[in-house]
Amino acid sequence: MTLRVTSTLLRRTSSLRKTVATVRKTWESSPLHNNDDATYGSNEFIHLQFFVDDNYQAIIKCLNDGYQVCKDILSYLQAYHDLQQQHAEKLSSFTTEWIAKLNQQPTISSYNTTKRAQAKIIRSPNKLAQLIEARCKDMQQVINTFRGQVERLYPKERLSPVHKHYRAEQVKRSFKAARASVLKLSEALEKLHEQEEQAKNARHAADVQCENLSLDPTATAKKVTKANDNQVKRQVELEAIQDEIARTEKRYAQEQETYREKAMEIYKECRQYEQERLDQIRDILISFAQAAHTPDYSDGQDEIFDDLIEHIKTQQNSLDDLNFWAKVYGVTSSEKATSSEEAKDESNTTTIESRKTKKPSKSDNDTSSATATNTRQSVDEDEEEQSTASSNKNKQTKVKKSTAVDKKSNLGNDSTTTKIS
């Protein structure tokens, strides 16, 4: 009895060792084990042989689960589009807010070319928003195209929210038909192995009976003969079953090879379907990237800031602003006259000489008229040009001894208004 238990344990240990060795060999030969992509996750089919049992379902699951991948890509693209659209809206609101703040600046310190430079840079976000909105329109077209492709590849089943690949059911039927003979023989082998196990148990019982009778001195010859006949019968039955198993296994191996060939053809078909999905994803990602960052956007962005920098460099003039302020607020006429005379001296010396011979009262009167100009400064949203309106002139009838008092009086009559729209 002890020998039989020991023999059974040894057989099971040997079987376990073979199983472990097979698993190790499968793992070492697995493409995943040799793949550098350590980010690849596990799944229920990853260590199984494709042509064994119904492991062909791996490719069917691959096709059907592609819907979730495409859905995630669509969600990302739409979220990115919405994020850019929100950014464009915020840029437009930002521009509106800061135009209002520009209009609220004190006009005594915010004026002329410097104010127009501020207005120019404040409006640049709105122009960027227009470029982004154009990109968003292109991105949405790409998203709509991909959504249509996904709906075609993964139609919704009737009376069910599940989406499956449009060729999944046909592929599944093809695999089942190809594997039908193998499955039938596999079931036959399973039954034969069950019969073999029963036959082994019956033979073992016959062996034990014969052994016990051989040790029993009281056993009759008839009883011993009957036990021996039963032992032989059980052995013959076992051998017959084992022969049938051998024949069935041979047929199974042949059918398995035939199935492998058929399954490979079906797999090649599935491979084309999967390539179609992967190519669509590739094309969509490229199209979306191109829509998200087009040469037009890059060129338009460069144009906005190049124009902005050029405007500030060429149009903003601090000296003009100082002269403008001095003119509006009636700074001393001698400074204004000197600046004007020096500018005119370069073009016409004779005119300068004649101006120097004029009476002081005449010069003061001209300066007072210039400082009485009311200026209205406006910046148009597209052209951003400034126009200066003519102001009412105040006549003076008498030149007083103090020029400062005279200018202070004129300052009270001048007013300057600036409006950025």
NORJOWO-V190417 format. One record per helix or strand of 3 or more residues. SS is the DSSP state (alpha for helix, beta for strand). FROM is the first residue (numbers start at 1). LEN is the number of residues. If there is no record, write none. Layout:
SS/FROM/LEN, SS/FROM/LEN
//
This chain:
alpha/2/28, alpha/57/47, alpha/112/42, alpha/168/48, alpha/221/72, alpha/295/21, alpha/318/11, alpha/333/13, alpha/349/8, alpha/360/12, beta/375/5, alpha/403/11, beta/416/5
//
